[in-house]
């Protein structure tokens, strides 16, 4: 059936199910919680120098 459809449509569509692993789900939940509380979130920087200044202060 797939071969007939590929010949008829002149294209092959390959798909996979993208389901996160339990480990990735755990990390994603932690990140969502951090975003809600503002924890572990860096501010936006206007320059690379400002970024390095921030890193030096927080290290």
MARLUMMAR-852291 format. One record per residue: residue in three letters; chain; z, x, y of N, C-alpha, C in turn. Coordinates in Angstrom, 3 decimals, always signed. Layout:
! residues N
<r code="ALA" unit="A" n_zz="Z" n_xx="X" n_yy="Y" ca_zz="Z" ca_xx="X" ca_yy="Y" c_zz="Z" c_xx="X" c_yy="Y"/>
...
***
This chain:
! residues 59
<r code="UNK" unit="A" n_zz="+0.000" n_xx="+0.824" n_yy="-1.181" ca_zz="+0.000" ca_xx="+0.000" ca_yy="+0.000" c_zz="+0.000" c_xx="+0.874" c_yy="+1.252"/>
<r code="UNK" unit="A" n_zz="+0.823" n_xx="+1.930" n_yy="+1.254" ca_zz="+0.869" ca_xx="+2.820" ca_yy="+2.421" c_zz="-0.457" c_xx="+3.544" c_yy="+2.624"/>
<r code="UNK" unit="A" n_zz="-1.093" n_xx="+3.935" n_yy="+1.503" ca_zz="-2.380" ca_xx="+4.631" ca_yy="+1.610" c_zz="-3.431" c_xx="+3.687" c_yy="+2.176"/>
<r code="UNK" unit="A" n_zz="-3.461" n_xx="+2.455" n_yy="+1.704" ca_zz="-4.430" ca_xx="+1.481" ca_yy="+2.220" c_zz="-4.222" c_xx="+1.246" c_yy="+3.714"/>
<r code="UNK" unit="A" n_zz="-2.955" n_xx="+1.130" n_yy="+4.127" ca_zz="-2.663" ca_xx="+0.912" ca_yy="+5.539" c_zz="-3.081" c_xx="+2.120" c_yy="+6.364"/>
<r code="UNK" unit="A" n_zz="-2.831" n_xx="+3.317" n_yy="+5.845" ca_zz="-3.213" ca_xx="+4.538" ca_yy="+6.562" c_zz="-4.725" c_xx="+4.626" c_yy="+6.714"/>
<r code="UNK" unit="A" n_zz="-5.456" n_xx="+4.273" n_yy="+5.664" ca_zz="-6.915" ca_xx="+4.301" ca_yy="+5.751" c_zz="-7.430" c_xx="+3.237" c_yy="+6.714"/>
<r code="UNK" unit="A" n_zz="-6.819" n_xx="+2.077" n_yy="+6.676" ca_zz="-7.253" ca_xx="+0.992" ca_yy="+7.557" c_zz="-6.960" c_xx="+1.320" c_yy="+9.026"/>
<r code="UNK" unit="A" n_zz="-5.754" n_xx="+1.807" n_yy="+9.296" ca_zz="-5.339" ca_xx="+2.071" ca_yy="+10.678" c_zz="-5.736" c_xx="+3.453" c_yy="+11.167"/>
<r code="UNK" unit="A" n_zz="-6.120" n_xx="+4.324" n_yy="+10.235" ca_zz="-6.482" ca_xx="+5.708" ca_yy="+10.540" c_zz="-5.345" c_xx="+6.473" c_yy="+11.203"/>
<r code="UNK" unit="A" n_zz="-4.141" n_xx="+6.191" n_yy="+10.738" ca_zz="-2.975" ca_xx="+6.939" ca_yy="+11.198" c_zz="-1.881" c_xx="+6.815" c_yy="+10.153"/>
<r code="UNK" unit="A" n_zz="-1.021" n_xx="+7.802" n_yy="+10.130" ca_zz="+0.114" ca_xx="+7.817" ca_yy="+9.223" c_zz="+1.377" c_xx="+7.857" c_yy="+10.064"/>
<r code="UNK" unit="A" n_zz="+2.278" n_xx="+6.940" n_yy="+9.798" ca_zz="+3.531" ca_xx="+6.881" ca_yy="+10.536" c_zz="+4.653" c_xx="+7.295" c_yy="+9.598"/>
<r code="UNK" unit="A" n_zz="+5.344" n_xx="+8.355" n_yy="+9.950" ca_zz="+6.474" ca_xx="+8.831" ca_yy="+9.169" c_zz="+7.752" c_xx="+8.549" c_yy="+9.936"/>
<r code="UNK" unit="A" n_zz="+8.703" n_xx="+7.942" n_yy="+9.275" ca_zz="+9.969" ca_xx="+7.638" ca_yy="+9.933" c_zz="+11.128" c_xx="+8.067" c_yy="+9.039"/>
<r code="UNK" unit="A" n_zz="+12.229" n_xx="+8.331" n_yy="+9.666" ca_zz="+13.462" ca_xx="+8.618" ca_yy="+8.939" c_zz="+14.575" c_xx="+7.819" c_yy="+9.584"/>
<r code="UNK" unit="A" n_zz="+15.592" n_xx="+7.541" n_yy="+8.814" ca_zz="+16.740" ca_xx="+6.872" ca_yy="+9.412" c_zz="+17.624" c_xx="+7.942" c_yy="+10.033"/>
<r code="UNK" unit="A" n_zz="+17.976" n_xx="+7.734" n_yy="+11.256" ca_zz="+18.799" ca_xx="+8.698" ca_yy="+11.970" c_zz="+20.223" c_xx="+8.183" c_yy="+12.035"/>
<r code="UNK" unit="A" n_zz="+20.990" n_xx="+8.500" n_yy="+11.024" ca_zz="+22.378" ca_xx="+8.086" ca_yy="+10.981" c_zz="+23.261" c_xx="+9.319" c_yy="+11.111"/>
<r code="UNK" unit="A" n_zz="+24.206" n_xx="+9.278" n_yy="+12.040" ca_zz="+25.076" ca_xx="+10.449" ca_yy="+12.214" c_zz="+26.003" c_xx="+10.641" c_yy="+11.019"/>
<r code="UNK" unit="A" n_zz="+26.327" n_xx="+11.890" n_yy="+10.767" ca_zz="+27.284" ca_xx="+12.212" ca_yy="+9.713" c_zz="+28.682" c_xx="+11.797" c_yy="+10.188"/>
<r code="UNK" unit="A" n_zz="+29.632" n_xx="+11.664" n_yy="+9.265" ca_zz="+31.002" ca_xx="+11.331" ca_yy="+9.685" c_zz="+31.572" c_xx="+12.344" c_yy="+10.682"/>
<r code="UNK" unit="A" n_zz="+31.239" n_xx="+13.616" n_yy="+10.498" ca_zz="+31.708" ca_xx="+14.655" ca_yy="+11.429" c_zz="+31.147" c_xx="+14.412" c_yy="+12.825"/>
<r code="UNK" unit="A" n_zz="+29.853" n_xx="+14.111" n_yy="+12.906" ca_zz="+29.233" ca_xx="+13.862" ca_yy="+14.204" c_zz="+29.797" c_xx="+12.600" c_yy="+14.839"/>
<r code="UNK" unit="A" n_zz="+30.052" n_xx="+11.568" n_yy="+14.043" ca_zz="+30.653" ca_xx="+10.352" ca_yy="+14.581" c_zz="+32.019" c_xx="+10.642" c_yy="+15.193"/>
<r code="UNK" unit="A" n_zz="+32.803" n_xx="+11.494" n_yy="+14.540" ca_zz="+34.123" ca_xx="+11.871" ca_yy="+15.067" c_zz="+33.982" c_xx="+12.561" c_yy="+16.417"/>
<r code="UNK" unit="A" n_zz="+33.043" n_xx="+13.482" n_yy="+16.517" ca_zz="+32.818" ca_xx="+14.203" ca_yy="+17.778" c_zz="+32.360" c_xx="+13.226" c_yy="+18.864"/>
<r code="UNK" unit="A" n_zz="+31.470" n_xx="+12.311" n_yy="+18.510" ca_zz="+30.966" ca_xx="+11.352" ca_yy="+19.488" c_zz="+32.080" c_xx="+10.449" c_yy="+20.008"/>
<r code="UNK" unit="A" n_zz="+33.003" n_xx="+10.027" n_yy="+19.130" ca_zz="+34.138" ca_xx="+9.215" ca_yy="+19.580" c_zz="+35.028" c_xx="+9.999" c_yy="+20.538"/>
<r code="UNK" unit="A" n_zz="+35.238" n_xx="+11.290" n_yy="+20.238" ca_zz="+36.053" ca_xx="+12.134" ca_yy="+21.113" c_zz="+35.394" c_xx="+12.288" c_yy="+22.477"/>
<r code="UNK" unit="A" n_zz="+34.100" n_xx="+12.508" n_yy="+22.482" ca_zz="+33.379" ca_xx="+12.662" ca_yy="+23.748" c_zz="+33.447" c_xx="+11.373" c_yy="+24.569"/>
<r code="UNK" unit="A" n_zz="+33.266" n_xx="+10.227" n_yy="+23.917" ca_zz="+33.354" ca_xx="+8.956" ca_yy="+24.634" c_zz="+34.735" c_xx="+8.759" c_yy="+25.247"/>
<r code="UNK" unit="A" n_zz="+35.771" n_xx="+9.113" n_yy="+24.494" ca_zz="+37.136" ca_xx="+8.993" ca_yy="+25.019" c_zz="+37.335" c_xx="+9.940" c_yy="+26.203"/>
<r code="UNK" unit="A" n_zz="+36.830" n_xx="+11.170" n_yy="+26.090" ca_zz="+36.945" ca_xx="+12.134" ca_yy="+27.187" c_zz="+36.215" c_xx="+11.644" c_yy="+28.427"/>
<r code="UNK" unit="A" n_zz="+35.047" n_xx="+11.050" n_yy="+28.257" ca_zz="+34.304" ca_xx="+10.534" ca_yy="+29.408" c_zz="+35.076" c_xx="+9.421" c_yy="+30.107"/>
<r code="UNK" unit="A" n_zz="+35.719" n_xx="+8.547" n_yy="+29.336" ca_zz="+36.483" ca_xx="+7.447" ca_yy="+29.927" c_zz="+37.689" c_xx="+7.945" c_yy="+30.712"/>
<r code="UNK" unit="A" n_zz="+38.336" n_xx="+9.008" n_yy="+30.220" ca_zz="+39.545" ca_xx="+9.513" ca_yy="+30.873" c_zz="+39.257" c_xx="+10.639" c_yy="+31.861"/>
<r code="UNK" unit="A" n_zz="+38.024" n_xx="+11.141" n_yy="+31.874" ca_zz="+37.683" ca_xx="+12.246" ca_yy="+32.764" c_zz="+38.185" c_xx="+13.588" c_yy="+32.266"/>
<r code="UNK" unit="A" n_zz="+38.565" n_xx="+13.655" n_yy="+31.016" ca_zz="+39.104" ca_xx="+14.884" ca_yy="+30.427" c_zz="+37.941" c_xx="+15.757" c_yy="+29.925"/>
<r code="UNK" unit="A" n_zz="+38.090" n_xx="+17.068" n_yy="+30.102" ca_zz="+37.093" ca_xx="+18.036" ca_yy="+29.631" c_zz="+35.711" c_xx="+17.825" c_yy="+30.239"/>
<r code="UNK" unit="A" n_zz="+35.651" n_xx="+17.313" n_yy="+31.455" ca_zz="+34.381" ca_xx="+17.061" ca_yy="+32.121" c_zz="+34.263" c_xx="+17.995" c_yy="+33.319"/>
<r code="UNK" unit="A" n_zz="+33.183" n_xx="+18.755" n_yy="+33.354" ca_zz="+32.953" ca_xx="+19.672" ca_yy="+34.470" c_zz="+32.320" c_xx="+18.921" c_yy="+35.630"/>
<r code="UNK" unit="A" n_zz="+32.607" n_xx="+19.348" n_yy="+36.849" ca_zz="+31.950" ca_xx="+18.719" ca_yy="+37.997" c_zz="+30.498" c_xx="+19.191" c_yy="+38.098"/>
<r code="UNK" unit="A" n_zz="+29.737" n_xx="+18.534" n_yy="+38.957" ca_zz="+28.365" ca_xx="+18.976" ca_yy="+39.223" c_zz="+28.415" c_xx="+20.152" c_yy="+40.182"/>
<r code="UNK" unit="A" n_zz="+27.476" n_xx="+21.054" n_yy="+40.044" ca_zz="+27.433" ca_xx="+22.247" ca_yy="+40.895" c_zz="+26.122" c_xx="+22.295" c_yy="+41.654"/>
<r code="UNK" unit="A" n_zz="+26.212" n_xx="+22.769" n_yy="+42.905" ca_zz="+25.010" ca_xx="+22.906" ca_yy="+43.731" c_zz="+24.328" c_xx="+24.246" c_yy="+43.520"/>
<r code="UNK" unit="A" n_zz="+25.059" n_xx="+25.202" n_yy="+42.954" ca_zz="+24.470" ca_xx="+26.525" ca_yy="+42.740" c_zz="+25.118" c_xx="+27.185" c_yy="+41.522"/>
<r code="UNK" unit="A" n_zz="+24.479" n_xx="+28.222" n_yy="+41.065" ca_zz="+25.020" ca_xx="+28.984" ca_yy="+39.940" c_zz="+26.304" c_xx="+29.681" c_yy="+40.363"/>
<r code="UNK" unit="A" n_zz="+26.343" n_xx="+30.154" n_yy="+41.600" ca_zz="+27.550" ca_xx="+30.822" ca_yy="+42.093" c_zz="+28.753" c_xx="+29.880" c_yy="+42.074"/>
<r code="UNK" unit="A" n_zz="+28.533" n_xx="+28.633" n_yy="+42.479" ca_zz="+29.624" ca_xx="+27.651" ca_yy="+42.465" c_zz="+30.095" c_xx="+27.397" c_yy="+41.040"/>
<r code="UNK" unit="A" n_zz="+29.157" n_xx="+27.391" n_yy="+40.101" ca_zz="+29.525" ca_xx="+27.193" ca_yy="+38.707" c_zz="+30.402" c_xx="+28.342" c_yy="+38.218"/>
<r code="UNK" unit="A" n_zz="+29.988" n_xx="+29.577" n_yy="+38.529" ca_zz="+30.771" ca_xx="+30.729" ca_yy="+38.082" c_zz="+32.138" c_xx="+30.775" c_yy="+38.751"/>
<r code="UNK" unit="A" n_zz="+32.235" n_xx="+30.376" n_yy="+40.007" ca_zz="+33.529" ca_xx="+30.308" ca_yy="+40.679" c_zz="+34.448" c_xx="+29.336" c_yy="+39.950"/>
<r code="UNK" unit="A" n_zz="+33.912" n_xx="+28.185" n_yy="+39.583" ca_zz="+34.700" ca_xx="+27.192" ca_yy="+38.855" c_zz="+35.163" c_xx="+27.746" c_yy="+37.509"/>
<r code="UNK" unit="A" n_zz="+34.253" n_xx="+28.419" n_yy="+36.807" ca_zz="+34.619" ca_xx="+28.991" ca_yy="+35.496" c_zz="+35.689" c_xx="+30.045" c_yy="+35.621"/>
<r code="UNK" unit="A" n_zz="+35.620" n_xx="+30.860" n_yy="+36.676" ca_zz="+36.635" ca_xx="+31.899" ca_yy="+36.868" c_zz="+38.003" c_xx="+31.290" c_yy="+37.181"/>
<r code="UNK" unit="A" n_zz="+38.024" n_xx="+30.193" n_yy="+37.938" ca_zz="+39.279" ca_xx="+29.533" ca_yy="+38.271" c_zz="+39.916" c_xx="+28.862" c_yy="+37.057"/>
<r code="UNK" unit="A" n_zz="+39.097" n_xx="+28.325" n_yy="+36.186" ca_zz="+39.622" ca_xx="+27.567" ca_yy="+35.046" c_zz="+39.848" c_xx="+28.425" c_yy="+33.813"/>
<r code="UNK" unit="A" n_zz="+39.388" n_xx="+29.651" n_yy="+33.822" ca_zz="+39.544" ca_xx="+30.514" ca_yy="+32.634" c_zz="+40.920" c_xx="+31.110" c_yy="+32.538"/>
***
